[in-house]
Amino acid sequence: MGAPTLSRPARPRALISLVPMIDVMLILLVFFMVTSTYLDLDMIPAARRSDAPADAPTASPGQGAGAGTLLIRIGADDVPVLRGQRLDPTALADRLARQVAEAPLTQVLLLPSPAARTQALVSVMDLATTAGITRLRVVRLEASP
């Protein structure tokens, strides 16, 4: 007779459970949803009231009286365009100063053309701040894929 052998049953493989990972992900999702802030995006209204004069400032939603939004485009030829009118620096400064006198909280959005020089953008920003504009933003259009 030979030596007695002991046989051990094969160990089952350890199972990796995804349940704890899913629990952690759900907790993180709820945490980030609760702590996130929602942006109040300032938009330029797409429509104008029919009884409003063409030169009247456009008030954005959520802004009180004395506030409006102006969009100044800077073309490839570095000339600023306000409401479809090409303006030289003096005329633009006068127009912005009148706007600030009527609505002190006027917001100015600058939309430079990709072909416009940076100096043209800086010049318009300087004109706006000299005229008393305190709410100035530079916006850029993204190319759609």
C-alpha positions in Angstrom: 0.0 0.0 0.0 1.2 3.5 -0.8 1.2 6.6 1.3 -2.2 8.1 1.9 -2.8 11.3 0.0 -5.1 14.0 1.1 -7.0 15.9 -1.6 -8.2 19.3 -1.0 -11.3 20.7 -2.8 -10.4 23.3 -5.5 -10.8 26.8 -4.3 -13.5 28.8 -6.0 -12.3 31.9 -7.8 -12.9 35.2 -6.0 -15.8 37.1 -7.6 -15.3 40.8 -8.2 -18.6 42.5 -7.5 -19.4 45.8 -9.3 -22.1 46.7 -6.8 -19.8 48.8 -4.5 -18.4 50.7 -7.5 -21.9 51.5 -8.7 -22.9 52.6 -5.2 -19.9 55.0 -5.0 -20.7 56.4 -8.5 -24.3 57.1 -7.6 -23.3 58.8 -4.4 -20.8 61.0 -6.3 -23.4 61.8 -8.9 -25.9 62.9 -6.2 -23.1 64.9 -4.5 -22.1 66.8 -7.6 -25.7 67.5 -8.6 -26.4 69.0 -5.2 -23.3 71.1 -5.0 -23.2 72.3 -8.6 -24.2 75.9 -9.4 -26.4 76.8 -12.3 -25.1 79.6 -14.5 -27.4 82.5 -15.3 -26.4 83.0 -18.9 -26.9 86.5 -20.2 -28.4 86.3 -23.6 -29.2 88.9 -26.2 -32.9 88.8 -26.8 -33.8 87.5 -30.3 -36.9 89.6 -30.7 -37.7 93.3 -30.0 -41.0 94.6 -28.9 -42.9 96.1 -31.8 -43.7 99.3 -29.9 -40.0 99.9 -28.8 -38.1 102.5 -30.8 -35.2 101.1 -32.9 -32.6 103.0 -30.9 -33.9 101.9 -27.5 -31.6 99.6 -25.4 -32.6 96.0 -25.2 -33.0 94.8 -21.6 -31.9 91.3 -20.9 -34.1 89.1 -18.7 -33.3 89.3 -15.0 -31.8 92.8 -15.4 -33.6 95.8 -13.9 -34.3 99.1 -15.5 -31.3 101.0 -16.6 -29.6 98.0 -18.1 -29.3 96.9 -21.7 -27.1 94.8 -24.0 -25.2 96.0 -27.0 -23.5 93.8 -29.5 -20.5 95.3 -31.3 -19.0 93.2 -34.1 -15.5 93.9 -35.3 -15.1 93.0 -38.9 -12.2 91.6 -40.8 -11.4 95.2 -41.8 -11.1 96.1 -38.1 -14.2 98.5 -38.3 -16.7 98.1 -35.4 -20.3 97.6 -36.4 -23.1 98.4 -34.0 -26.7 97.5 -35.0 -25.7 97.2 -38.6 -23.9 100.6 -38.8 -20.2 100.8 -39.4 -18.8 103.4 -36.9 -15.5 105.2 -36.7 -13.9 105.4 -33.2 -15.3 108.9 -32.4 -18.9 108.0 -33.4 -18.7 104.7 -31.4 -17.4 106.6 -28.3 -20.2 109.1 -28.5 -22.8 106.4 -29.0 -21.5 104.4 -26.0 -21.4 107.5 -23.8 -25.0 108.3 -24.7 -26.0 104.7 -23.9 -24.3 104.8 -20.5 -26.0 108.1 -19.7 -29.4 106.5 -20.5 -28.7 103.1 -19.0 -25.7 103.0 -16.6 -25.8 99.2 -16.4 -25.4 98.6 -20.1 -23.6 95.4 -21.0 -21.4 95.4 -24.1 -20.6 92.2 -26.0 -17.7 92.3 -28.4 -17.7 89.8 -31.2 -14.5 90.0 -33.2 -14.1 88.4 -36.6 -11.4 85.7 -36.7 -9.6 87.8 -39.3 -9.7 91.0 -37.1 -6.5 92.2 -35.6 -6.1 92.0 -31.8 -5.3 95.8 -31.8 -8.8 96.5 -33.2 -10.3 94.5 -30.3 -8.2 96.3 -27.7 -9.0 99.7 -29.3 -12.8 99.1 -29.0 -12.4 97.8 -25.5 -10.5 101.0 -24.6 -13.2 103.1 -26.2 -15.9 101.3 -24.2 -14.2 101.6 -20.9 -13.4 105.3 -21.5 -17.1 105.9 -22.3 -18.0 104.4 -18.9 -19.0 100.8 -19.8 -18.3 98.6 -16.8 -19.8 95.4 -18.1 -17.8 94.3 -21.1 -17.5 90.8 -22.5 -15.6 89.3 -25.4 -17.5 86.5 -27.1 -16.4 84.1 -29.8 -18.4 81.9 -32.1 -17.3 78.2 -32.1 -17.2 76.4 -35.4 -19.6 73.5 -35.5 -18.1 70.1 -36.2 
